[in-house]
């Protein structure tokens, strides 16, 4: 009898897990499901579709129906998994018509993702508080813009909040962002680096209010404004980007262990505490390679890597996941922003003594037209002199520098080694002295 | 009495050595000299100035006279070092008027660079065989173009030869390149990768003839053509880009040891076999970090790094140079080309058993407009599974991927670690599955 693999979730993690399982076991019966109308699309692309950089939301579907047919994957759309019975190895599902069914599994993969979280603020029950997580959410906001929305407010200055604010501003709307903490991008950048991004966004016309908590949602049935930091802000489009929370309800109900980060705990093989039940993506917790402590790393890149490991193991193969550094980038207007490893703030919070190196340089020699500014901050653990984190803000060439520093952190490169690293240069492409090397020099001065 | 430091050479290595010496010893008397009219300019920029990307050749002067004044460096232009007496610690110099002088030194740094080499081909003595090494060379070719040159020929399809050919083609000339070996860029790329670049250059209109040795220079006094592979090619501008040779005559005459690569041998501190005599840049040999064998790595990035170490040590400080990986990039039209570590060819030549991983991917997701093709080849040592080299050809984002793989090689990353590395992604900036990671996957398949 063929192996039966059931996957709850059919987005980044779910589909990559299914594909890896199929490659590992050509005869397995593989079923995956999603509550949504679309499967296998890129949620990371939604703000960029909203901003007009991608021709349509439909383009975001990376895995079309033909892919699922070709890979012989049984895809169930608008279908919810309601219960897992780990003893009898079954999953109960329900489709949009209310029809229920029980699926038998040999291996189960939980890829339930995360949901946008709205804190318990007065008036939270009012209608019209819009989130941005699915293609449907994106289309709703797009429709609101078409209907003549004037003054949107985004609550939360994290990655999704700001990507959305940038998209709204690009669509010609005067956008306000409200953030509880004293800085933007608090999970990604230190305050000194975030300040540069905030100034750039303000220059582009976005109204950013930091250190302002949302205290109340106003309006009768439908939300028409907020009170933030004591101030009333009326708005015809109120977007909640407070953050996301791992979707673990189904797992919890089935007795699967949840970690201290509120993500599902797994082994290196992405197996939960229950045999033959795996988990991957935004719903699981990961081990940070630097601190060796659990962390929530809710990124697309992490999801697909974990999913591949889960898929291989669920199909009888062998693979392990090594942990995360949280390498992440984005682009706001013409500015690229990236991070890998620990910020100075999170390194201190993890008990590390650090020194930092900061440099502002250019992406080409002075004499070559078109060079853009680039700002690098590296974080170094004091005793080992090892690189533990880096943040970069620049006009170009940020992503692959983040990857380079991610490799360096993973391989425990010291700041002294980085200061002597062999780097590549040509006038149209880089400075003779690579800015990452210069940042290492700056950190070294503080270690002498 | 202040320390006396004499530096023979005032370009990439000479100037960076002088600057490092000054930072190490604020009171030293530092003298540096060059045969040329200009000091402290970027020779790497010359082909790009010729191609019209940089407004003038003068822009290439990175260190203006004010820099030498500010750093209190005694700069002698159009001055030649004719003899070194290592016993009495003196250098004899001669200026353009023929005036001679003897300089006393406490420390000496030899940064004599390299010269463009023309093989002993019949007719080599004829006038008008043009090289491209100095600003003056660049201006001469620029003038020839202004005078109406029609059909230039470049002999040699190395980096300088092709950068020059691209510049000539960009200036509207129908350019021919003649190469003795069966492929272009033989020191940089394997034949399979070079083929892609050759096709692109041919599509841009450059006439490339490989496997054709130059057999004779034609003309009475002045060269008017060549015979290559039995074929006569008439040309009004004949450029020799056969390669460069380390300038070691002065060092040899002074009894300083030369290595098997014909570069000056140095210690990790960049000291020659003679006490207090240092050397740096294109005239020295380096240790390849992978093979641990001597190599000539005549790159600007290597020169400035070695020079810094030489300058610090010459001024009484302490610094070491770790060796090279030969990381190098360039841009031909809209294509970026890069290498780090060993090619498959050179790895085999060094006795390594290897497998390779090749991938062709894109720089953005399919759904995000503007993504460009990128081709990566990695070379992996079979037993250790360590990455030992990489070559990349792409429309963008090549340089920092080369740096990332250089860090990986330096830190002895295995291909398995690379296949699981934590990489960064956002729709406008990269694919979810980083192409370097995919190349590692391809290599892993051959190791299973």
Interface residues (C-beta under 8 A of the other chain):
Chain A: X12 X42 X44 X45 X48 X53 X54 X55 X59 X60 X62 X289 X299 X300 X301 X302 X304 X305 X321 X322 X323 X324 X325 X326 X327 X328 X329 X330 X331 X336 X338 X340 X365 X366 X367 X368 X369 X397 X398 X399 X400 X401 X402 X403 X404 X405 X406 X407 X408 X410 X411 X412 X413 X417 X418 X420 X421 X422 X423 X424 X425 X426 X427 X428 X429 X430 X432 X433 X434 X436
Chain B: X12 X42 X44 X45 X48 X53 X54 X55 X59 X60 X62 X289 X299 X300 X301 X302 X304 X305 X321 X322 X324 X325 X326 X327 X328 X329 X330 X331 X336 X338 X340 X365 X366 X367 X368 X369 X397 X398 X399 X400 X401 X402 X403 X404 X405 X406 X407 X408 X410 X411 X412 X413 X417 X418 X420 X421 X422 X423 X424 X425 X426 X427 X428 X429 X430 X432 X433 X434 X436
